[in-house]
């Protein structure tokens, strides 16, 4: 779409819960009204479109790799995301992405609920993501993933415990 990011931030209030559902390809199949309001899109502009339509360039690719690797394994994941609005503004959220399955255990869809990101989390995640992007640009996504793993290990966790680490960051 060629949206130019701006420095304008959209406020996510403590009462705002953004919900979307997506298919195995990452296309948005449902979103609640607050999602459309904050992102600045209409339903027809987002439904059945790739979720990455709202991906902000300040998001490291490795975070989406980790997210999708977990979802493909049937694992839920919690992650911080900076999203890009239609007008170029942005908003930060703490996303809790859950896999739903069919009765036979096969993938049905994923449901993402997002809420405001704590100030403490923002103070930690923004510089981490900037560093991950810098590493991706110079050394690639594998090196970026190693840096993420080192960050988690230094926090007392590891990539297998990323959800625990993200919750700790959000709640401290």
CNS distance restraints for C-alpha pairs under 8 A (distance, minus, plus):
assign (resid   1 and name CA) (resid  53 and name CA) 7.94 0.50 0.50
assign (resid   3 and name CA) (resid  86 and name CA) 6.93 0.50 0.50
assign (resid   3 and name CA) (resid  87 and name CA) 7.28 0.50 0.50
assign (resid   3 and name CA) (resid  88 and name CA) 5.88 0.50 0.50
assign (resid   4 and name CA) (resid  88 and name CA) 5.46 0.50 0.50
assign (resid   5 and name CA) (resid  56 and name CA) 7.66 0.50 0.50
assign (resid   5 and name CA) (resid  84 and name CA) 7.07 0.50 0.50
assign (resid   5 and name CA) (resid  87 and name CA) 7.99 0.50 0.50
assign (resid   5 and name CA) (resid  88 and name CA) 4.25 0.50 0.50
assign (resid   5 and name CA) (resid  89 and name CA) 6.06 0.50 0.50
assign (resid   5 and name CA) (resid  90 and name CA) 7.51 0.50 0.50
assign (resid   6 and name CA) (resid  88 and name CA) 5.17 0.50 0.50
assign (resid   6 and name CA) (resid  89 and name CA) 5.24 0.50 0.50
assign (resid   6 and name CA) (resid  90 and name CA) 7.54 0.50 0.50
assign (resid   7 and name CA) (resid  89 and name CA) 6.41 0.50 0.50
assign (resid   7 and name CA) (resid  90 and name CA) 7.57 0.50 0.50
assign (resid   8 and name CA) (resid  88 and name CA) 7.70 0.50 0.50
assign (resid   8 and name CA) (resid  89 and name CA) 4.77 0.50 0.50
assign (resid   8 and name CA) (resid  90 and name CA) 6.51 0.50 0.50
assign (resid   9 and name CA) (resid  89 and name CA) 5.52 0.50 0.50
assign (resid   9 and name CA) (resid  90 and name CA) 4.98 0.50 0.50
assign (resid   9 and name CA) (resid  91 and name CA) 5.66 0.50 0.50
assign (resid  10 and name CA) (resid  38 and name CA) 7.08 0.50 0.50
assign (resid  10 and name CA) (resid  89 and name CA) 6.64 0.50 0.50
assign (resid  10 and name CA) (resid  90 and name CA) 5.88 0.50 0.50
assign (resid  10 and name CA) (resid  91 and name CA) 5.19 0.50 0.50
assign (resid  11 and name CA) (resid  91 and name CA) 6.75 0.50 0.50
assign (resid  12 and name CA) (resid  16 and name CA) 6.19 0.50 0.50
assign (resid  12 and name CA) (resid  91 and name CA) 7.09 0.50 0.50
assign (resid  12 and name CA) (resid  92 and name CA) 7.69 0.50 0.50
assign (resid  12 and name CA) (resid  93 and name CA) 7.69 0.50 0.50
assign (resid  12 and name CA) (resid 115 and name CA) 7.22 0.50 0.50
assign (resid  12 and name CA) (resid 116 and name CA) 5.33 0.50 0.50
assign (resid  13 and name CA) (resid 115 and name CA) 8.00 0.50 0.50
assign (resid  13 and name CA) (resid 116 and name CA) 6.29 0.50 0.50
assign (resid  14 and name CA) (resid 115 and name CA) 7.04 0.50 0.50
assign (resid  14 and name CA) (resid 116 and name CA) 5.92 0.50 0.50
assign (resid  16 and name CA) (resid  34 and name CA) 7.32 0.50 0.50
assign (resid  16 and name CA) (resid 115 and name CA) 6.23 0.50 0.50
assign (resid  16 and name CA) (resid 116 and name CA) 7.33 0.50 0.50
assign (resid  17 and name CA) (resid  34 and name CA) 7.46 0.50 0.50
assign (resid  17 and name CA) (resid 113 and name CA) 6.52 0.50 0.50
assign (resid  17 and name CA) (resid 114 and name CA) 5.66 0.50 0.50
assign (resid  17 and name CA) (resid 115 and name CA) 5.14 0.50 0.50
assign (resid  18 and name CA) (resid  31 and name CA) 7.82 0.50 0.50
assign (resid  18 and name CA) (resid  32 and name CA) 6.62 0.50 0.50
assign (resid  18 and name CA) (resid  34 and name CA) 5.96 0.50 0.50
assign (resid  18 and name CA) (resid  35 and name CA) 5.27 0.50 0.50
assign (resid  18 and name CA) (resid 112 and name CA) 7.91 0.50 0.50
assign (resid  18 and name CA) (resid 113 and name CA) 5.57 0.50 0.50
assign (resid  18 and name CA) (resid 114 and name CA) 4.89 0.50 0.50
assign (resid  18 and name CA) (resid 115 and name CA) 6.40 0.50 0.50
assign (resid  19 and name CA) (resid  31 and name CA) 5.61 0.50 0.50
assign (resid  19 and name CA) (resid  32 and name CA) 5.50 0.50 0.50
assign (resid  19 and name CA) (resid  35 and name CA) 6.70 0.50 0.50
assign (resid  19 and name CA) (resid 111 and name CA) 7.19 0.50 0.50
assign (resid  19 and name CA) (resid 112 and name CA) 5.64 0.50 0.50
assign (resid  19 and name CA) (resid 113 and name CA) 4.56 0.50 0.50
assign (resid  19 and name CA) (resid 114 and name CA) 6.36 0.50 0.50
assign (resid  20 and name CA) (resid  28 and name CA) 6.81 0.50 0.50
assign (resid  20 and name CA) (resid  29 and name CA) 7.46 0.50 0.50
assign (resid  20 and name CA) (resid  30 and name CA) 5.35 0.50 0.50
assign (resid  20 and name CA) (resid  31 and name CA) 4.09 0.50 0.50
assign (resid  20 and name CA) (resid  32 and name CA) 6.47 0.50 0.50
assign (resid  20 and name CA) (resid  35 and name CA) 7.61 0.50 0.50
assign (resid  20 and name CA) (resid 111 and name CA) 5.84 0.50 0.50
assign (resid  20 and name CA) (resid 112 and name CA) 5.37 0.50 0.50
assign (resid  20 and name CA) (resid 113 and name CA) 6.75 0.50 0.50
assign (resid  21 and name CA) (resid  28 and name CA) 5.85 0.50 0.50
assign (resid  21 and name CA) (resid  29 and name CA) 5.51 0.50 0.50
assign (resid  21 and name CA) (resid  30 and name CA) 5.00 0.50 0.50
assign (resid  21 and name CA) (resid  31 and name CA) 6.39 0.50 0.50
assign (resid  21 and name CA) (resid 109 and name CA) 6.82 0.50 0.50
assign (resid  21 and name CA) (resid 110 and name CA) 5.58 0.50 0.50
assign (resid  21 and name CA) (resid 111 and name CA) 4.37 0.50 0.50
assign (resid  21 and name CA) (resid 112 and name CA) 6.19 0.50 0.50
assign (resid  22 and name CA) (resid  26 and name CA) 5.48 0.50 0.50
assign (resid  22 and name CA) (resid  27 and name CA) 5.20 0.50 0.50
assign (resid  22 and name CA) (resid  28 and name CA) 4.44 0.50 0.50
assign (resid  22 and name CA) (resid  29 and name CA) 5.12 0.50 0.50
assign (resid  22 and name CA) (resid  30 and name CA) 6.98 0.50 0.50
assign (resid  22 and name CA) (resid  51 and name CA) 7.61 0.50 0.50
assign (resid  22 and name CA) (resid 109 and name CA) 5.66 0.50 0.50
assign (resid  22 and name CA) (resid 110 and name CA) 5.34 0.50 0.50
assign (resid  22 and name CA) (resid 111 and name CA) 6.51 0.50 0.50
assign (resid  23 and name CA) (resid  27 and name CA) 5.50 0.50 0.50
assign (resid  23 and name CA) (resid  28 and name CA) 6.82 0.50 0.50
assign (resid  23 and name CA) (resid  29 and name CA) 6.76 0.50 0.50
assign (resid  23 and name CA) (resid 108 and name CA) 7.27 0.50 0.50
assign (resid  23 and name CA) (resid 109 and name CA) 4.81 0.50 0.50
assign (resid  23 and name CA) (resid 110 and name CA) 6.51 0.50 0.50
assign (resid  24 and name CA) (resid 107 and name CA) 7.51 0.50 0.50
assign (resid  24 and name CA) (resid 108 and name CA) 7.73 0.50 0.50
assign (resid  24 and name CA) (resid 109 and name CA) 6.24 0.50 0.50
assign (resid  24 and name CA) (resid 110 and name CA) 7.72 0.50 0.50
assign (resid  25 and name CA) (resid  50 and name CA) 7.65 0.50 0.50
assign (resid  26 and name CA) (resid  50 and name CA) 5.52 0.50 0.50
assign (resid  26 and name CA) (resid  51 and name CA) 5.62 0.50 0.50
assign (resid  26 and name CA) (resid  52 and name CA) 7.75 0.50 0.50
assign (resid  27 and name CA) (resid  47 and name CA) 7.46 0.50 0.50
assign (resid  27 and name CA) (resid  48 and name CA) 5.23 0.50 0.50
assign (resid  27 and name CA) (resid  49 and name CA) 5.00 0.50 0.50
assign (resid  27 and name CA) (resid  50 and name CA) 4.10 0.50 0.50
assign (resid  27 and name CA) (resid  51 and name CA) 5.41 0.50 0.50
assign (resid  28 and name CA) (resid  46 and name CA) 6.60 0.50 0.50
assign (resid  28 and name CA) (resid  47 and name CA) 5.20 0.50 0.50
assign (resid  28 and name CA) (resid  48 and name CA) 5.13 0.50 0.50
assign (resid  28 and name CA) (resid  49 and name CA) 5.69 0.50 0.50
assign (resid  28 and name CA) (resid  50 and name CA) 6.12 0.50 0.50
assign (resid  28 and name CA) (resid  51 and name CA) 5.63 0.50 0.50
assign (resid  29 and name CA) (resid  47 and name CA) 5.45 0.50 0.50
assign (resid  29 and name CA) (resid  48 and name CA) 5.52 0.50 0.50
assign (resid  30 and name CA) (resid  47 and name CA) 6.46 0.50 0.50
assign (resid  31 and name CA) (resid  35 and name CA) 6.19 0.50 0.50
assign (resid  31 and name CA) (resid  36 and name CA) 7.27 0.50 0.50
assign (resid  31 and name CA) (resid  47 and name CA) 7.75 0.50 0.50
assign (resid  32 and name CA) (resid  36 and name CA) 7.02 0.50 0.50
assign (resid  33 and name CA) (resid  37 and name CA) 6.19 0.50 0.50
assign (resid  34 and name CA) (resid  38 and name CA) 6.01 0.50 0.50
assign (resid  35 and name CA) (resid  39 and name CA) 5.96 0.50 0.50
assign (resid  36 and name CA) (resid  40 and name CA) 5.62 0.50 0.50
assign (resid  36 and name CA) (resid  41 and name CA) 5.24 0.50 0.50
assign (resid  36 and name CA) (resid  42 and name CA) 6.05 0.50 0.50
assign (resid  36 and name CA) (resid  43 and name CA) 6.94 0.50 0.50
assign (resid  37 and name CA) (resid  41 and name CA) 7.01 0.50 0.50
assign (resid  38 and name CA) (resid  85 and name CA) 7.27 0.50 0.50
assign (resid  39 and name CA) (resid  54 and name CA) 7.59 0.50 0.50
assign (resid  39 and name CA) (resid  84 and name CA) 7.16 0.50 0.50
assign (resid  39 and name CA) (resid  85 and name CA) 4.44 0.50 0.50
assign (resid  39 and name CA) (resid  86 and name CA) 6.14 0.50 0.50
assign (resid  40 and name CA) (resid  85 and name CA) 5.95 0.50 0.50
assign (resid  40 and name CA) (resid  86 and name CA) 5.38 0.50 0.50
assign (resid  40 and name CA) (resid  87 and name CA) 7.03 0.50 0.50
assign (resid  41 and name CA) (resid  45 and name CA) 5.99 0.50 0.50
assign (resid  41 and name CA) (resid  46 and name CA) 6.74 0.50 0.50
assign (resid  41 and name CA) (resid  85 and name CA) 7.86 0.50 0.50
assign (resid  41 and name CA) (resid  86 and name CA) 6.31 0.50 0.50
assign (resid  42 and name CA) (resid  46 and name CA) 6.64 0.50 0.50
assign (resid  43 and name CA) (resid  47 and name CA) 5.63 0.50 0.50
assign (resid  45 and name CA) (resid  49 and name CA) 7.36 0.50 0.50
assign (resid  46 and name CA) (resid  50 and name CA) 7.72 0.50 0.50
assign (resid  46 and name CA) (resid  51 and name CA) 7.91 0.50 0.50
assign (resid  46 and name CA) (resid  53 and name CA) 7.96 0.50 0.50
assign (resid  49 and name CA) (resid  53 and name CA) 7.35 0.50 0.50
assign (resid  51 and name CA) (resid  55 and name CA) 7.61 0.50 0.50
assign (resid  54 and name CA) (resid  83 and name CA) 5.39 0.50 0.50
assign (resid  54 and name CA) (resid  84 and name CA) 4.80 0.50 0.50
assign (resid  54 and name CA) (resid  85 and name CA) 6.31 0.50 0.50
assign (resid  54 and name CA) (resid  86 and name CA) 7.74 0.50 0.50
assign (resid  55 and name CA) (resid  59 and name CA) 7.11 0.50 0.50
assign (resid  55 and name CA) (resid  82 and name CA) 7.22 0.50 0.50
assign (resid  55 and name CA) (resid  83 and name CA) 5.19 0.50 0.50
assign (resid  55 and name CA) (resid  84 and name CA) 5.64 0.50 0.50
assign (resid  56 and name CA) (resid  82 and name CA) 5.93 0.50 0.50
assign (resid  56 and name CA) (resid  83 and name CA) 4.97 0.50 0.50
assign (resid  56 and name CA) (resid  84 and name CA) 4.68 0.50 0.50
assign (resid  56 and name CA) (resid  90 and name CA) 7.49 0.50 0.50
assign (resid  58 and name CA) (resid  82 and name CA) 7.09 0.50 0.50
assign (resid  58 and name CA) (resid 129 and name CA) 7.32 0.50 0.50
assign (resid  58 and name CA) (resid 130 and name CA) 7.05 0.50 0.50
assign (resid  58 and name CA) (resid 133 and name CA) 7.48 0.50 0.50
assign (resid  59 and name CA) (resid  63 and name CA) 7.41 0.50 0.50
assign (resid  59 and name CA) (resid  81 and name CA) 7.02 0.50 0.50
assign (resid  59 and name CA) (resid  82 and name CA) 6.34 0.50 0.50
assign (resid  59 and name CA) (resid 129 and name CA) 6.58 0.50 0.50
assign (resid  59 and name CA) (resid 133 and name CA) 7.38 0.50 0.50
assign (resid  60 and name CA) (resid  64 and name CA) 7.43 0.50 0.50
assign (resid  60 and name CA) (resid 129 and name CA) 5.97 0.50 0.50
assign (resid  60 and name CA) (resid 130 and name CA) 7.66 0.50 0.50
assign (resid  60 and name CA) (resid 132 and name CA) 5.99 0.50 0.50
assign (resid  60 and name CA) (resid 133 and name CA) 5.06 0.50 0.50
assign (resid  60 and name CA) (resid 136 and name CA) 7.61 0.50 0.50
assign (resid  61 and name CA) (resid  65 and name CA) 6.35 0.50 0.50
assign (resid  61 and name CA) (resid 133 and name CA) 7.57 0.50 0.50
assign (resid  61 and name CA) (resid 136 and name CA) 7.80 0.50 0.50
assign (resid  61 and name CA) (resid 141 and name CA) 7.04 0.50 0.50
assign (resid  62 and name CA) (resid  66 and name CA) 6.10 0.50 0.50
assign (resid  62 and name CA) (resid 132 and name CA) 7.78 0.50 0.50
assign (resid  62 and name CA) (resid 141 and name CA) 5.94 0.50 0.50
assign (resid  62 and name CA) (resid 144 and name CA) 6.50 0.50 0.50
assign (resid  62 and name CA) (resid 145 and name CA) 5.94 0.50 0.50
assign (resid  63 and name CA) (resid  67 and name CA) 6.11 0.50 0.50
assign (resid  63 and name CA) (resid  79 and name CA) 7.78 0.50 0.50
assign (resid  64 and name CA) (resid  68 and name CA) 5.97 0.50 0.50
assign (resid  65 and name CA) (resid  69 and name CA) 5.91 0.50 0.50
assign (resid  66 and name CA) (resid  70 and name CA) 6.17 0.50 0.50
assign (resid  67 and name CA) (resid  71 and name CA) 6.29 0.50 0.50
assign (resid  67 and name CA) (resid  77 and name CA) 6.46 0.50 0.50
assign (resid  67 and name CA) (resid  79 and name CA) 7.72 0.50 0.50
assign (resid  68 and name CA) (resid  72 and name CA) 5.96 0.50 0.50
assign (resid  69 and name CA) (resid  73 and name CA) 6.35 0.50 0.50
assign (resid  70 and name CA) (resid  74 and name CA) 6.38 0.50 0.50
assign (resid  70 and name CA) (resid  75 and name CA) 4.96 0.50 0.50
assign (resid  70 and name CA) (resid  76 and name CA) 6.61 0.50 0.50
assign (resid  70 and name CA) (resid  77 and name CA) 6.69 0.50 0.50
assign (resid  71 and name CA) (resid  75 and name CA) 5.19 0.50 0.50
assign (resid  71 and name CA) (resid  76 and name CA) 6.23 0.50 0.50
assign (resid  71 and name CA) (resid  77 and name CA) 7.43 0.50 0.50
assign (resid  71 and name CA) (resid  98 and name CA) 7.72 0.50 0.50
assign (resid  71 and name CA) (resid  99 and name CA) 6.31 0.50 0.50
assign (resid  71 and name CA) (resid 110 and name CA) 7.78 0.50 0.50
assign (resid  74 and name CA) (resid  99 and name CA) 6.02 0.50 0.50
assign (resid  74 and name CA) (resid 107 and name CA) 7.46 0.50 0.50
assign (resid  75 and name CA) (resid  98 and name CA) 7.33 0.50 0.50
assign (resid  75 and name CA) (resid  99 and name CA) 6.60 0.50 0.50
assign (resid  76 and name CA) (resid  96 and name CA) 7.52 0.50 0.50
assign (resid  76 and name CA) (resid  97 and name CA) 5.66 0.50 0.50
assign (resid  76 and name CA) (resid  98 and name CA) 4.49 0.50 0.50
assign (resid  76 and name CA) (resid  99 and name CA) 5.82 0.50 0.50
assign (resid  77 and name CA) (resid  96 and name CA) 6.01 0.50 0.50
assign (resid  77 and name CA) (resid  97 and name CA) 5.29 0.50 0.50
assign (resid  77 and name CA) (resid  98 and name CA) 6.63 0.50 0.50
assign (resid  77 and name CA) (resid 162 and name CA) 7.62 0.50 0.50
assign (resid  77 and name CA) (resid 163 and name CA) 5.84 0.50 0.50
assign (resid  78 and name CA) (resid  94 and name CA) 7.17 0.50 0.50
assign (resid  78 and name CA) (resid  95 and name CA) 5.50 0.50 0.50
assign (resid  78 and name CA) (resid  96 and name CA) 4.45 0.50 0.50
assign (resid  78 and name CA) (resid  97 and name CA) 6.10 0.50 0.50
assign (resid  78 and name CA) (resid 162 and name CA) 7.45 0.50 0.50
assign (resid  78 and name CA) (resid 163 and name CA) 5.13 0.50 0.50
assign (resid  78 and name CA) (resid 166 and name CA) 6.38 0.50 0.50
assign (resid  78 and name CA) (resid 167 and name CA) 7.53 0.50 0.50
assign (resid  79 and name CA) (resid  94 and name CA) 5.95 0.50 0.50
assign (resid  79 and name CA) (resid  95 and name CA) 5.31 0.50 0.50
assign (resid  79 and name CA) (resid  96 and name CA) 6.73 0.50 0.50
assign (resid  79 and name CA) (resid 163 and name CA) 7.39 0.50 0.50
assign (resid  79 and name CA) (resid 166 and name CA) 6.31 0.50 0.50
assign (resid  80 and name CA) (resid  92 and name CA) 7.20 0.50 0.50
assign (resid  80 and name CA) (resid  93 and name CA) 5.77 0.50 0.50
assign (resid  80 and name CA) (resid  94 and name CA) 4.56 0.50 0.50
assign (resid  80 and name CA) (resid  95 and name CA) 5.93 0.50 0.50
assign (resid  80 and name CA) (resid 117 and name CA) 7.47 0.50 0.50
assign (resid  80 and name CA) (resid 125 and name CA) 7.54 0.50 0.50
assign (resid  80 and name CA) (resid 166 and name CA) 7.68 0.50 0.50
assign (resid  81 and name CA) (resid  92 and name CA) 5.70 0.50 0.50
assign (resid  81 and name CA) (resid  93 and name CA) 5.41 0.50 0.50
assign (resid  81 and name CA) (resid  94 and name CA) 6.42 0.50 0.50
assign (resid  81 and name CA) (resid  95 and name CA) 6.87 0.50 0.50
assign (resid  82 and name CA) (resid  90 and name CA) 6.71 0.50 0.50
assign (resid  82 and name CA) (resid  91 and name CA) 5.69 0.50 0.50
assign (resid  82 and name CA) (resid  92 and name CA) 4.41 0.50 0.50
assign (resid  82 and name CA) (resid  93 and name CA) 6.51 0.50 0.50
assign (resid  83 and name CA) (resid  90 and name CA) 5.48 0.50 0.50
assign (resid  83 and name CA) (resid  91 and name CA) 5.43 0.50 0.50
assign (resid  83 and name CA) (resid  92 and name CA) 6.32 0.50 0.50
assign (resid  83 and name CA) (resid  93 and name CA) 7.91 0.50 0.50
assign (resid  84 and name CA) (resid  88 and name CA) 6.10 0.50 0.50
assign (resid  84 and name CA) (resid  89 and name CA) 6.06 0.50 0.50
assign (resid  84 and name CA) (resid  90 and name CA) 4.60 0.50 0.50
assign (resid  84 and name CA) (resid  91 and name CA) 6.84 0.50 0.50
assign (resid  85 and name CA) (resid  89 and name CA) 5.20 0.50 0.50
assign (resid  85 and name CA) (resid  90 and name CA) 5.49 0.50 0.50
assign (resid  85 and name CA) (resid  91 and name CA) 7.67 0.50 0.50
assign (resid  92 and name CA) (resid 116 and name CA) 6.91 0.50 0.50
assign (resid  92 and name CA) (resid 117 and name CA) 6.20 0.50 0.50
assign (resid  93 and name CA) (resid 114 and name CA) 5.77 0.50 0.50
assign (resid  93 and name CA) (resid 115 and name CA) 5.42 0.50 0.50
assign (resid  93 and name CA) (resid 116 and name CA) 4.98 0.50 0.50
assign (resid  93 and name CA) (resid 117 and name CA) 4.98 0.50 0.50
assign (resid  94 and name CA) (resid 114 and name CA) 5.43 0.50 0.50
assign (resid  94 and name CA) (resid 115 and name CA) 5.41 0.50 0.50
assign (resid  94 and name CA) (resid 116 and name CA) 6.05 0.50 0.50
assign (resid  94 and name CA) (resid 117 and name CA) 5.19 0.50 0.50
assign (resid  94 and name CA) (resid 170 and name CA) 7.69 0.50 0.50
assign (resid  95 and name CA) (resid 112 and name CA) 6.34 0.50 0.50
assign (resid  95 and name CA) (resid 113 and name CA) 5.76 0.50 0.50
assign (resid  95 and name CA) (resid 114 and name CA) 4.32 0.50 0.50
assign (resid  95 and name CA) (resid 115 and name CA) 6.68 0.50 0.50
assign (resid  96 and name CA) (resid 112 and name CA) 5.60 0.50 0.50
assign (resid  96 and name CA) (resid 113 and name CA) 5.36 0.50 0.50
assign (resid  96 and name CA) (resid 114 and name CA) 6.22 0.50 0.50
assign (resid  97 and name CA) (resid 110 and name CA) 6.60 0.50 0.50
assign (resid  97 and name CA) (resid 111 and name CA) 5.65 0.50 0.50
assign (resid  97 and name CA) (resid 112 and name CA) 4.22 0.50 0.50
assign (resid  97 and name CA) (resid 113 and name CA) 6.47 0.50 0.50
assign (resid  98 and name CA) (resid 110 and name CA) 5.47 0.50 0.50
assign (resid  98 and name CA) (resid 111 and name CA) 5.29 0.50 0.50
assign (resid  98 and name CA) (resid 112 and name CA) 6.29 0.50 0.50
assign (resid  99 and name CA) (resid 107 and name CA) 7.25 0.50 0.50
assign (resid  99 and name CA) (resid 108 and name CA) 7.59 0.50 0.50
assign (resid  99 and name CA) (resid 109 and name CA) 6.13 0.50 0.50
assign (resid  99 and name CA) (resid 110 and name CA) 4.46 0.50 0.50
assign (resid  99 and name CA) (resid 111 and name CA) 6.53 0.50 0.50
assign (resid 100 and name CA) (resid 107 and name CA) 6.40 0.50 0.50
assign (resid 100 and name CA) (resid 108 and name CA) 5.47 0.50 0.50
assign (resid 100 and name CA) (resid 109 and name CA) 5.41 0.50 0.50
assign (resid 100 and name CA) (resid 110 and name CA) 5.72 0.50 0.50
assign (resid 100 and name CA) (resid 111 and name CA) 7.37 0.50 0.50
assign (resid 101 and name CA) (resid 105 and name CA) 5.32 0.50 0.50
assign (resid 101 and name CA) (resid 106 and name CA) 5.36 0.50 0.50
assign (resid 101 and name CA) (resid 107 and name CA) 4.59 0.50 0.50
assign (resid 101 and name CA) (resid 108 and name CA) 4.57 0.50 0.50
assign (resid 101 and name CA) (resid 109 and name CA) 6.90 0.50 0.50
assign (resid 102 and name CA) (resid 106 and name CA) 5.34 0.50 0.50
assign (resid 102 and name CA) (resid 107 and name CA) 6.25 0.50 0.50
assign (resid 102 and name CA) (resid 108 and name CA) 5.44 0.50 0.50
assign (resid 117 and name CA) (resid 121 and name CA) 6.46 0.50 0.50
assign (resid 117 and name CA) (resid 122 and name CA) 6.69 0.50 0.50
assign (resid 117 and name CA) (resid 170 and name CA) 6.75 0.50 0.50
assign (resid 118 and name CA) (resid 122 and name CA) 6.31 0.50 0.50
assign (resid 118 and name CA) (resid 170 and name CA) 5.66 0.50 0.50
assign (resid 118 and name CA) (resid 171 and name CA) 7.34 0.50 0.50
assign (resid 119 and name CA) (resid 123 and name CA) 6.22 0.50 0.50
assign (resid 120 and name CA) (resid 124 and name CA) 6.48 0.50 0.50
assign (resid 120 and name CA) (resid 169 and name CA) 7.04 0.50 0.50
assign (resid 120 and name CA) (resid 170 and name CA) 6.88 0.50 0.50
assign (resid 120 and name CA) (resid 172 and name CA) 6.55 0.50 0.50
assign (resid 121 and name CA) (resid 125 and name CA) 5.82 0.50 0.50
assign (resid 121 and name CA) (resid 169 and name CA) 5.24 0.50 0.50
assign (resid 121 and name CA) (resid 170 and name CA) 5.07 0.50 0.50
assign (resid 121 and name CA) (resid 171 and name CA) 7.90 0.50 0.50
assign (resid 121 and name CA) (resid 172 and name CA) 7.71 0.50 0.50
assign (resid 122 and name CA) (resid 126 and name CA) 5.67 0.50 0.50
assign (resid 123 and name CA) (resid 127 and name CA) 7.24 0.50 0.50
assign (resid 124 and name CA) (resid 128 and name CA) 6.46 0.50 0.50
assign (resid 124 and name CA) (resid 169 and name CA) 7.69 0.50 0.50
assign (resid 125 and name CA) (resid 129 and name CA) 5.92 0.50 0.50
assign (resid 126 and name CA) (resid 130 and name CA) 6.22 0.50 0.50
assign (resid 127 and name CA) (resid 131 and name CA) 6.16 0.50 0.50
assign (resid 128 and name CA) (resid 132 and name CA) 6.21 0.50 0.50
assign (resid 129 and name CA) (resid 133 and name CA) 6.15 0.50 0.50
assign (resid 130 and name CA) (resid 134 and name CA) 6.21 0.50 0.50
assign (resid 131 and name CA) (resid 135 and name CA) 6.22 0.50 0.50
assign (resid 132 and name CA) (resid 136 and name CA) 6.10 0.50 0.50
assign (resid 132 and name CA) (resid 144 and name CA) 5.20 0.50 0.50
assign (resid 132 and name CA) (resid 145 and name CA) 7.92 0.50 0.50
assign (resid 132 and name CA) (resid 147 and name CA) 6.98 0.50 0.50
assign (resid 132 and name CA) (resid 148 and name CA) 7.30 0.50 0.50
assign (resid 133 and name CA) (resid 137 and name CA) 6.09 0.50 0.50
assign (resid 133 and name CA) (resid 144 and name CA) 7.39 0.50 0.50
assign (resid 134 and name CA) (resid 138 and name CA) 6.34 0.50 0.50
assign (resid 135 and name CA) (resid 139 and name CA) 5.44 0.50 0.50
assign (resid 135 and name CA) (resid 140 and name CA) 6.45 0.50 0.50
assign (resid 135 and name CA) (resid 141 and name CA) 7.61 0.50 0.50
assign (resid 135 and name CA) (resid 143 and name CA) 6.57 0.50 0.50
assign (resid 135 and name CA) (resid 144 and name CA) 5.44 0.50 0.50
assign (resid 136 and name CA) (resid 140 and name CA) 4.07 0.50 0.50
assign (resid 136 and name CA) (resid 141 and name CA) 4.98 0.50 0.50
assign (resid 136 and name CA) (resid 142 and name CA) 7.87 0.50 0.50
assign (resid 136 and name CA) (resid 143 and name CA) 6.86 0.50 0.50
assign (resid 136 and name CA) (resid 144 and name CA) 5.45 0.50 0.50
assign (resid 139 and name CA) (resid 143 and name CA) 5.93 0.50 0.50
assign (resid 139 and name CA) (resid 144 and name CA) 7.58 0.50 0.50
assign (resid 140 and name CA) (resid 144 and name CA) 6.44 0.50 0.50
assign (resid 141 and name CA) (resid 145 and name CA) 6.05 0.50 0.50
assign (resid 142 and name CA) (resid 146 and name CA) 6.35 0.50 0.50
assign (resid 143 and name CA) (resid 147 and name CA) 6.34 0.50 0.50
assign (resid 144 and name CA) (resid 148 and name CA) 6.29 0.50 0.50
assign (resid 145 and name CA) (resid 149 and name CA) 6.15 0.50 0.50
assign (resid 146 and name CA) (resid 150 and name CA) 6.16 0.50 0.50
assign (resid 147 and name CA) (resid 151 and name CA) 6.17 0.50 0.50
assign (resid 148 and name CA) (resid 152 and name CA) 6.26 0.50 0.50
assign (resid 148 and name CA) (resid 159 and name CA) 7.95 0.50 0.50
assign (resid 149 and name CA) (resid 153 and name CA) 6.11 0.50 0.50
assign (resid 149 and name CA) (resid 158 and name CA) 6.02 0.50 0.50
assign (resid 149 and name CA) (resid 159 and name CA) 5.80 0.50 0.50
assign (resid 150 and name CA) (resid 154 and name CA) 6.05 0.50 0.50
assign (resid 150 and name CA) (resid 158 and name CA) 7.90 0.50 0.50
assign (resid 151 and name CA) (resid 155 and name CA) 6.25 0.50 0.50
assign (resid 152 and name CA) (resid 156 and name CA) 6.39 0.50 0.50
assign (resid 152 and name CA) (resid 157 and name CA) 4.98 0.50 0.50
assign (resid 152 and name CA) (resid 158 and name CA) 4.93 0.50 0.50
assign (resid 152 and name CA) (resid 159 and name CA) 6.67 0.50 0.50
assign (resid 152 and name CA) (resid 162 and name CA) 7.28 0.50 0.50
assign (resid 152 and name CA) (resid 165 and name CA) 6.97 0.50 0.50
assign (resid 153 and name CA) (resid 157 and name CA) 4.87 0.50 0.50
assign (resid 153 and name CA) (resid 158 and name CA) 5.06 0.50 0.50
assign (resid 155 and name CA) (resid 165 and name CA) 7.34 0.50 0.50
assign (resid 157 and name CA) (resid 161 and name CA) 5.76 0.50 0.50
assign (resid 157 and name CA) (resid 162 and name CA) 7.02 0.50 0.50
assign (resid 157 and name CA) (resid 164 and name CA) 7.59 0.50 0.50
assign (resid 157 and name CA) (resid 165 and name CA) 6.20 0.50 0.50
assign (resid 158 and name CA) (resid 162 and name CA) 6.24 0.50 0.50
assign (resid 161 and name CA) (resid 165 and name CA) 6.44 0.50 0.50
assign (resid 162 and name CA) (resid 166 and name CA) 6.10 0.50 0.50
assign (resid 163 and name CA) (resid 167 and name CA) 6.18 0.50 0.50
assign (resid 164 and name CA) (resid 168 and name CA) 6.21 0.50 0.50
assign (resid 165 and name CA) (resid 169 and name CA) 6.22 0.50 0.50
assign (resid 166 and name CA) (resid 170 and name CA) 6.12 0.50 0.50
assign (resid 167 and name CA) (resid 171 and name CA) 6.05 0.50 0.50
assign (resid 168 and name CA) (resid 172 and name CA) 5.94 0.50 0.50
